[in-house]
Amino acid sequence: MKIISSIPGIRNTESGNFFLLAGPCAIEGRDIAMTIAETVVKITDKYKIPYVFKGSYRKANRSRIDSFAGIGDEKALKILAEVRDTFKIPVITDIHSAEEAAMAAEYVDILQIPAFLCRQTDLLVAAAKTGKWVNVKKGQFVSPSSMIFAINKIIDSGNQHVMVTDRGTMFGYQDIVVDFRGIVEMKSFGKPVVLDITHSLQQPNQSSGVTGGRPELIETIARAGIVTGVDGLFLETHPDPANAKSDGANMLHLKNIEKLLRNLSKIREVVLTLSDE
């Protein structure tokens, strides 16, 4: 969608390719963030994919109190700003309360509303009022049609720069599924629609208190999303998922990202060709 060209610093928007939000689940430190950003920037430039670096400066939604939550808000936000300035790309991070919106907006280009908080009016309004782009993740408990109300809260607060991300719907207590009919429904809202291809494969609420996942199906979900017509993809990646401090069970290994993006770019070309016929 041409609309994403208004995201500060985003490039390759003329290619017609899907756009990508990708990075580690959480900012664990400067070196890992810079390594991931450098790798993904080279690959996305090669395949002409508009790219936004993703990293949570704090993880507020953890199953256990001893789970990793972050390295410190200011320290992590400064790393995000360094990624943006070094590689000349936009960055996105989650916020969890209305008070965080203005603080995070000083360092990033897009504010993300976590799925569990997609109905929180004060949070959506605060994010909108920063003037930044806002990515609202669809709650696992929310129907696709209901997301128009979240979008309208942003628009009615004076901000047209909003996108919505599907990250699956709860199926029982310990699994998530993607209903691709919802992608089509949300595209009718006229705003960019993103598919989260890693969190959609989560297996939450495990007895250990650590979320599981099915990363071997990442490309399967991604291919289906491209064919269905998503505008963008969201994924979390790490050079050592087994030792990542958050959500390692459903991350894509950094070494596998080029093959995935190459394949998806080829599928996107076919989809665009068919849509022109």
matplotlib code that plots the C-alpha trace (Angstrom):
import matplotlib.pyplot as plt

x = [0.0, 1.3, 0.1, 3.0, 5.4, 4.5, 6.4, 9.5, 12.6, 10.9, 12.4, 11.7, 8.0, 8.0, 8.6, 5.1, 6.4, 4.9, 6.4, 8.1, 8.2, 10.9, 13.4, 13.9, 11.0, 12.8, 15.8, 18.3, 21.3, 22.9, 25.0, 22.2, 19.9, 22.5, 23.4, 19.8, 19.1, 22.3, 21.4, 17.7, 18.5, 20.8, 18.3, 15.3, 17.2, 18.2, 14.6, 13.2, 11.1, 10.1, 11.5, 10.8, 12.9, 10.9, 12.0, 10.1, 11.9, 9.9, 7.9, 4.9, 2.9, 4.9, 3.5, 5.8, 7.2, 10.8, 10.5, 12.8, 11.1, 13.8, 17.2, 15.7, 13.3, 15.7, 18.6, 16.5, 14.8, 18.2, 19.2, 16.2, 17.0, 20.6, 19.3, 17.2, 20.0, 22.6, 20.7, 18.3, 15.3, 12.1, 11.6, 8.6, 8.1, 5.2, 3.6, 1.5, 0.0, -1.1, 1.8, 4.3, 3.1, 4.8, 8.0, 8.4, 7.4, 10.6, 12.7, 10.6, 8.5, 5.6, 3.9, 2.5, -0.5, -0.2, -3.0, -4.2, -4.6, -6.3, -9.5, -7.9, -9.3, -6.9, -3.9, -5.2, -6.0, -2.6, -0.8, -2.8, -2.2, 1.6, 1.1, 3.1, 2.0, 0.1, 0.0, -2.9, -2.5, -5.8, -6.6, -6.7, -10.2, -11.4, -13.2, -11.7, -14.9, -14.5, -11.1, -12.8, -13.6, -10.0, -9.0, -11.8, -10.5, -7.2, -8.8, -11.3, -8.4, -7.0, -4.6, -5.1, -1.8, -3.0, -2.4, -3.8, -2.0, -3.6, -1.8, -4.3, -7.3, -7.3, -8.3, -8.9, -6.5, -3.1, -3.3, -3.8, -5.1, -5.3, -8.6, -7.6, -11.1, -10.3, -7.5, -9.9, -12.4, -9.9, -8.5, -12.0, -11.3, -8.9, -5.9, -2.7, -3.2, -0.3, 0.0, 2.2, 3.7, 5.5, 3.1, 0.4, 2.2, 2.4, 1.2, 0.5, -0.5, 1.9, 2.1, 5.8, 4.7, 6.8, 5.0, 5.6, 5.5, 5.6, 8.4, 8.6, 5.3, 6.4, 6.8, 3.5, 1.6, 3.5, 2.8, -0.9, -0.8, 0.8, -1.6, -4.5, -3.3, -1.8, 0.0, 2.8, 4.3, 5.5, 8.1, 10.5, 14.0, 17.1, 20.6, 20.1, 16.4, 17.1, 18.7, 16.6, 15.3, 11.7, 9.5, 12.4, 10.1, 8.3, 11.1, 12.7, 16.4, 18.2, 20.1, 16.8, 15.4, 16.8, 15.4, 12.0, 11.9, 13.2, 10.4, 7.7, 8.9, 8.5, 5.0, 4.1, 5.2, 2.7, -0.1, 0.4, 0.5, -2.8, -4.4, -3.6, -5.2]
y = [0.0, 3.4, 4.7, 3.2, 5.6, 8.2, 6.2, 8.2, 6.6, 3.6, 2.7, 0.3, 1.4, 1.7, -2.0, -3.3, -5.9, -6.5, -4.6, -6.2, -5.6, -7.7, -8.0, -9.6, -10.1, -7.9, -5.6, -7.8, -5.6, -3.4, -6.1, -8.5, -5.6, -4.2, -7.7, -8.4, -5.0, -5.1, -8.6, -7.8, -4.5, -6.1, -8.8, -6.5, -4.0, -7.0, -8.0, -4.5, -5.1, -2.0, -2.7, -1.6, -2.8, -4.3, -4.6, -4.3, -2.1, -3.8, -7.0, -6.3, -9.4, -12.3, -15.6, -15.7, -12.9, -14.2, -14.0, -11.5, -8.1, -5.9, -4.2, -0.9, 1.4, 4.2, 2.0, -0.2, 2.9, 4.4, 1.2, 1.4, 5.0, 4.0, 1.3, 3.9, 6.4, 3.9, 2.0, 4.8, 2.7, 3.2, 1.4, 0.1, -0.8, -1.8, 0.4, -0.8, 2.3, 5.8, 7.2, 5.4, 6.8, 10.1, 8.7, 6.0, 8.3, 10.3, 7.3, 5.4, 5.9, 3.5, 2.6, -0.9, -1.8, -5.3, -7.8, -8.1, -4.3, -3.6, -2.5, -0.1, 3.3, 5.5, 3.7, 3.9, 7.6, 8.4, 6.6, 8.4, 11.8, 11.4, 11.7, 8.6, 5.6, 3.1, -0.6, -2.3, -6.0, -7.9, -9.5, -13.3, -12.9, -10.3, -10.9, -9.4, -7.3, -5.8, -4.3, -1.5, 0.0, 0.0, 1.7, 4.3, 5.2, 6.2, 8.0, 9.8, 11.0, 12.8, 10.3, 8.5, 6.6, 3.2, -0.4, -3.6, -6.9, -10.3, -12.7, -15.5, -16.4, -18.6, -22.2, -23.8, -23.0, -23.8, -23.1, -20.3, -20.5, -18.0, -17.6, -16.1, -14.9, -12.2, -10.8, -10.2, -8.6, -6.3, -5.2, -3.8, -1.2, 0.6, 0.5, -1.7, -5.2, -7.2, -10.9, -11.9, -15.1, -16.0, -15.2, -16.9, -20.1, -19.7, -22.4, -20.3, -21.2, -24.2, -25.8, -24.6, -21.0, -20.6, -20.2, -22.9, -22.6, -24.2, -22.3, -25.0, -23.7, -20.0, -20.2, -22.1, -19.3, -16.6, -18.1, -18.3, -14.7, -13.4, -15.3, -14.0, -10.4, -9.1, -5.8, -6.6, -9.4, -9.3, -11.7, -12.1, -13.3, -14.0, -15.4, -17.9, -18.5, -21.3, -18.8, -15.8, -14.2, -14.0, -15.9, -18.1, -21.0, -19.4, -17.2, -17.6, -18.2, -15.3, -17.6, -18.7, -15.2, -14.7, -17.9, -17.1, -13.5, -14.7, -17.3, -14.9, -12.2, -14.6, -15.5, -11.8, -11.2, -13.9, -12.5, -9.0, -10.4, -12.3, -9.2, -7.3, -9.8]
z = [0.0, -0.9, 2.4, 4.2, 2.3, 5.0, 7.6, 8.3, 6.8, 5.1, 1.7, -1.2, -1.1, -4.9, -5.3, -4.7, -2.3, 1.1, 4.0, 6.9, 10.7, 12.1, 14.9, 18.3, 20.7, 23.3, 23.3, 25.1, 24.4, 21.8, 20.0, 19.2, 18.1, 15.8, 14.4, 13.6, 12.0, 9.9, 8.6, 7.8, 6.2, 3.7, 2.8, 2.6, 0.4, -1.8, -2.3, -2.3, 0.9, 2.9, 6.4, 9.9, 12.8, 15.7, 19.3, 22.6, 25.1, 27.9, 28.1, 30.4, 29.5, 31.0, 32.4, 35.4, 37.6, 37.1, 33.3, 31.5, 31.2, 29.8, 30.3, 31.4, 29.5, 28.7, 27.8, 25.4, 23.8, 23.1, 21.4, 19.2, 18.3, 17.5, 15.2, 13.4, 13.1, 12.1, 9.4, 8.4, 8.9, 11.0, 14.3, 16.2, 19.8, 22.1, 24.7, 27.6, 29.3, 28.2, 30.2, 28.0, 24.7, 24.7, 26.2, 23.6, 20.8, 21.3, 20.2, 17.6, 14.5, 15.2, 18.4, 18.8, 20.9, 22.2, 21.4, 25.0, 25.2, 21.8, 23.5, 26.0, 24.9, 26.9, 25.5, 21.9, 22.3, 23.9, 21.1, 18.4, 19.9, 19.6, 15.8, 15.2, 13.2, 15.4, 14.9, 16.7, 17.2, 17.1, 20.4, 20.4, 21.8, 19.3, 16.0, 12.9, 12.4, 15.9, 15.0, 13.1, 16.5, 17.6, 14.3, 14.7, 18.1, 16.5, 13.6, 15.9, 18.0, 14.9, 13.5, 10.2, 10.4, 11.7, 10.7, 12.2, 12.8, 13.0, 15.3, 15.4, 17.6, 20.7, 20.0, 23.3, 26.1, 24.6, 20.9, 18.4, 14.8, 11.9, 10.2, 6.8, 6.2, 8.8, 6.7, 3.9, 6.3, 7.9, 4.5, 3.8, 6.5, 4.1, 6.4, 6.0, 7.3, 8.7, 9.5, 12.5, 11.3, 14.5, 17.3, 15.3, 15.9, 19.7, 22.1, 25.2, 28.8, 29.0, 32.4, 32.7, 32.4, 29.3, 25.9, 23.3, 19.5, 16.1, 14.2, 11.6, 10.2, 9.9, 6.1, 5.7, 7.5, 5.7, 2.3, 3.0, 4.2, 1.0, -1.2, 0.9, 0.2, 3.4, 3.1, 5.5, 7.6, 11.2, 12.5, 15.4, 14.7, 16.6, 16.0, 18.8, 19.4, 21.9, 24.2, 23.5, 26.6, 25.4, 22.9, 21.6, 21.0, 18.1, 16.6, 13.2, 13.3, 11.7, 9.4, 7.8, 7.1, 3.6, 2.2, 3.6, 2.3, -1.1, -1.4, -0.2, -2.6, -5.5, -4.4, -4.0, -7.7, -8.8, -6.7, -8.1, -11.7, -11.1, -9.6, -12.7, -15.1]

ax = plt.figure().add_subplot(projection="3d")
ax.plot(x, y, z, "-o")
ax.set_aspect("equal")
plt.show()
